[in-house]
Amino acid sequence: MLPNPSEQGPYIYSDISDLHDLVEFISDKLGNPVTIEAHDFELIAYSSNHMDFDVARRETILGKRVPCYIVDNLVQKGYVNQIESTREPVRIPEIEEVGLSQRVATRIEDQGVILGHIWVQETNRNLTKDDFSFLKQVVHTAAKIIIQKSLERKSKTVTKDHLLLKILQGQYNNERLLRMEADLAGLNIPSLFSVVIFYYPDQVDPDRLRNIIKIYCIYTGKTTYLIEKDRLLIVFVGSPSLIEGSSTKLALELVENISKKLDSSLEKHIHVGIGKEYDQLINAKNSFAEALEVINLSKSIHKSSLTIPRMYTKLSVYRLLPVIYEKNKEDGYLNPDIERLRKHDQENNAELLHTLHMYLVNHCKIKETAAALHIHPNTLNYRIKKITELTSISFEDMDQRVMLHIDLLLLNYK
């Protein structure tokens, strides 16, 4: 039974143990529609005793989460940062373009960790100072309930994570039995899936990266999962569509989203690998291994200017580097033309080797290469002439260009 909202005192709602009861209590107390959402804007509970719906509230309830376009608008206008940087409730004016009427929002937190938000739609009346004080008190009860529910779900989550790791490590050889076990664990099986791996070294705090991925997992549906192992954040990207390439497209969107949201100083330390797309769970181990191969190659090439493709299907010649490296090491082979240029660069503080690499990468086109090197085309022409004078390189010979490109990549391979 709910407490009487007319009672006074900070402890009148302390016995409530369900967020749905709590949201109805808050709505009765404040006389307005109320929603409680998780930190990633997934809908947790909403009041039913006030049926005044604006577009934002209706779409949130129907979709079980705040639509992306509304979240983006709130982020761009700075309201999300404002809500999450203060314990005081924040009034948000009407945003007509996204169908959001005036609201008051406050964060739900526990020991500095933001767990969600309470939103009050000021349909019937504007909240007073006393109402703001009430909201500041009631968030503690909301936090307590969210933490308790999280602990109750933890055992199921651990089971799912454990099963996914077993799948990715190839511990199953029967698709039918694997799917039966996945159903028992509560895993929603996608039609198509790809594996994305993010590797972060010691100097990177993974919390920012992890939070961005978690929000993405929520918005892409219930067939995308995040699991962690050592310094790997592994995303099982599932697509409900049968259209070929749909999970690959989602995986690329995830990587692009994270690239936009991370500081460049942080992003350059993170290595990303995207495995191929599959439709059989038993083949998830292949996508995982392919993403790992990309990660290992990315880590072995330490110069940022030689960043390799993130997709396994786009690796092309990079896949051959470990084999060629071992063969060259066994034979004691060094490309003589590259050695001459390396010696020249060391003695003259020049950049002919780097120029050669960029010239090859840009298909031996003067304009594009000069732009990539931030030099004048005449300067590039001089360097190319110097390269041909010092070496036996012929840029008309396709085979020689291919081997030059590989040998230059091997210079940075470790």
N, C-alpha and C positions, 0 to 999 in steps of 0.2 A: 504493500500500500504506500502511495506517495505521501510525503509530508504536505501539510497545508501551506501553500505559498504565502498565505497572509501572516504566518508566524515570523518572528524576528530572531536574529542572532546568527552567528557565523557557522553554527553546527547543525542547522535544521535539515541539511541535505546530506550529512555525512554518512547516513545509513544507506543511501542509494548505491546499488552495486551494478546497475545496468545503464549503459549510455542512452538507451531509448527512453528509460524512465527519467534520466537526468535531463535530457533535451526537452521533454514535455514539461518538466518542473520549471526549467528556465523560461520556456515560452509562456507558461501561466504567470510566472512572476513578472515578466517584462511586457506581457501583452502583445508580443510580436512573433512572427515566424522565426525559428531558430534552426540552424544546421551545425553539426559537428563534423569536421573533416580531418583526415590524417594529414601529416606534414606534406605528403606528396599530392594532396588535394583529392584523394579518394574519399567518397562520401561514407561516413560511418553511421550517422543517425540524423534524423530530421523530425521536427515536430509536425503533428498531424492535426492539431486543434486550430490552426490558422491556415485557411486555404487560399490566401492571397499569394498568387504566384507571379513573379516577374519572369522574363525569359531565362535569366541566369539560373534562378532556383528550379524552374521546370526542367531545363536541360540537365542540370546537375542530378536531380532526382531520377530522371529517365535513364541517364547514362551511368549512374552510380559514381560519378566523379565530375569535378568542374571541367568543362570543355577547355581544350588546349588554347583556343583563341581568347578565352576570358582570362586564363592564367597569364598568357603572354602579355595581354593588355595591362593587367595588374602589375606584372613585373616591370614592364617598360615605364609605367607611370610612377614606379617607386613605392607602390603601396605594400607589396609583399615584404620588401626590406624594412619598411616602416613598422609593419606589424611585428616582424620577428626580431626587431632590435630594441623593443621596449615592453615592459610589463603592463603599461597603460593601454586600455582599449583605444582603438583608432577608428575615427569616423571616416568613411569613404563616401564621397559625394556620388551622385548618380552618374553613371557612364552610359549614355544613351546608345552609343554605337554597338555595345555588346549586350544591351538589354539588362543592365545591372542597375537596380534602384538603390537609393541610399542605404548604407549598412554601417554597423559597428562590428569590428572584428578584434579579437584578442587571441594571443597565442596560448597554447597549452604546453607547459614545459615541466621538466623534472631535472633538477640539478644542472640547469643550463642547456639541457638537450630538448629541442623543440619536438613535441610529439604530434601536434596538430593545431587546429584553430577552431574557435567558436565564432559563428557569424550570426548576427541578429539583423534581420531585414526590418528597417524602421517604417513599416507599412502603416501601423495604427497610431504610433506616437514616437517622438524622439526620446531617446534615453536621457535620463538625468544624471547628475553627479552621483547620487545614491545608487543608481543602476550600474554605473561604471564600477563603483566599489563592490557591488554584489558580484559582478563578473570577475573581478580580480580575486574574489574569494572562491567562487565556484570552480575556477580552473584547476584548483588543487584536487578537488574530488574527481574531475574529469581525468586528470593525469593519473590518479590512483587506479581508476577503472581501466584506462588504456593499458597501463603497465601490467595489471593483473591478467587482462585478456591476452596480452602479448605472451606472458609466461605460460598460459594455458595452451596457446598455439605452438609454443616452441618445440614440443616433442614431435608434433606432426611435421614441422618445418625441417627439423633435424633428420627425420626419416626420409623426406623428399630429397634433401641435399645428399644424404648418404647414398640413396638409390641412384641419383643423377651421377655422382662420382663413380659409382660402380659401372654405370652404363658407359660413361666417357672413357673409363679405363679398360673397357672391353671384357668385362667379367661375365658376359652373357653370350650364348651362341644360338639361342632359339627366340625368334621374334615373337611368336605367340605367347610363350611363357613370360617373356619380358613385358609385354603389354598388359598381361594379367596382373603382374606384380605392380606395374605402374598405376593401374586402375585402383588397386588396393591401397596404394600410398597416397591416392588423391592427385596424381599428376595428370593434368589435361594434355593429351597427346595431340600435337599439331599435325597438320597434313604434310607440311614441309618445314625443315629446320636447318639452321647453320649454327656453328659454334664460333663465338668471338672471344678472344683472350686479350686482357690488358695486363701487362707485366709492369710493375713499378719497383724501382730500386730503393735503397735505404733512405735516400734524401727526399723521397716523396711521401707525404702524408696521404694515405688512401681515402680518408673520410670524404673529401670533396668529390673525388672520382666515384666512390661507392654511392653517395647520395644521388648524383646525377643519373647513374645507371639504374638505381632503384626506381626513381621517378619515371624513367623511360620504360622500365618493365611494366609498371602499372598502366601506362598509357597505351602500350602495344598489346595489352590483353593478358589473359591468364595462361598463355602458352609460352611465355618468355620468363626464364628463371635466372637468378644470379646466385652463383655459388663461389666460395673462396677456398683456395688451397695455396699454402705458402705465400708467395708474393704474386699470385695470379688471381685476378678477378675474371671468372669464367661466366660468360653469358650464353645460355642456351636460347637462341632466338627462334621462336616458333611462329609460323604463319598459318592461319586458318584457311588460307586460299590454296587451291590446287594449281594455280598459275605458276609455271616454271620461273624461277628467279625471284619469287615474292619474298622468301625469307632472306635471300641475299640482299635484296633492296632494303629490307628492314635493318639488316646488320650494318649496311653502309650508312643509313640514316643515323643509327646509334653512334657510330664513330664520328660522323660529321658533327652531330649535336654536341658531343663531348669536346671535340676540337674547338668549337666556337666558344664553349663555356669555360674552358680551362685557360689559365694564364699561359702565355707562350713559354715562360721560364719553367713552368711545370710540365707542359705538354712535351717538350723536347726530351724529357727523361723517360717518358712512357712509351713502351713498345706495344704495338697492336698487331694481332694476327686474325684473319678471317678464313675459316675453313670452307670447304665446298658445301653445297646444299644437298640434302638427302631426304628421303621419305620413309626410310626404315630405321626404327630406333636402334637396331643392332649395328647400324653404320655410323652412329653418333661418335664412336671411337675414332673413325676415320677423319671426320670433320675436326675433332679435337686434336688429333695428331698433326693434321695439316696446319691448323692455326698455330700449334706449337712450333712447327718447322719455320713458319714465317717469323715468329718471335725470336727463335734462336739465330736465324740469319740476320735479323734486324740488330740484335745485340752484338753480333760478330763484326758488323760494319759500323765502326764507331764515328765516322764523320757525318754530321748532319746533312751535308750537301749530297751525300750518297744514300739518302733514305730510300729503302726498298719499297716496292708495292705492298700494301697491307693485305691484299687478297691472294690466297694460295694460287688461284687460277691465273693470276697475272704475274707470277714470279718469273716465268720464262727462264732466262739464262742464270738467274740468281740461284736456282735450284742446283745448278752444276758446280757452284763455287767450292763446296766442301770436297767434292771428288777431284776437281782440277787442282785445288790447293795441295791435297795429299800427293797427287801424282807429281806436281812440280817440285814439292819438297823431297820426294823420293829420288827424283832425277837431278836435283840441284839446279833446276832451270830458272833463269831470270831473263826476261825479255830485254835484249841488248839495247833496243831503241829507247825503251823506258828508262833503263839505267843511265844512258847518256843524258837524257833530259833531266833526270833526278840530280845527277852530278852538276849539270849546268845551273839548275835552280839553286842548289846549295852554295855554289861558288859565286853566283851573281845576284843572289836574293831575288830571283825571278819566279814566275808562276806559269812556266810553259806546260808542266804536267797537268795542272788544274785546267788550263786553257784547252789542252788537248782533250781532256775528259768532257768538258762542256761542249766542245765543238762536235764530238761524236754523239753525245746525248741529244744535241739539237740538229742531228741529221746533216751535219756539215754545212749548215746555213749561216751565212755571215751575220745577217740582220738579227736573227733570233739569238745567236750565241753572244753577240756583242751586248744585246739587251740583258741577257742572263748574267753576264759578267760585269755589267754597268761600265762598259768602256766604249770608246768610239770605234766604229767599224774599221777605220784606218789603223788603229792600234791593234785590233784583232788581226788584220791582214799582215801586219808586220810580224806578229807572233807566229802566225801560221807559216810564214815564209822562213822564219828562224827555225821552226820545228823541222821543216823539210830539209833545210841546210844541214842540220845536226844529225839527221837520221835517214834511214832508208824507207821511211813511211810513204806509201802511195795512197792517197785518200780515194782514188778511183777503184781500188781493189777492195771489194766487199768482204772477202774472207779475212783480209788483213785488218779491216776496220772492226770486224766482229771480235777477232782475237785481241786486238788492242783494247777494246772496251772491257773484255773479260780480265785481261792482265792488269788494267787500271783498277778494276774493282778489287782484285786480289791484293793490291797494295794496302787496302784498308781492311782486309779480312784478317780476323785473328781467331 
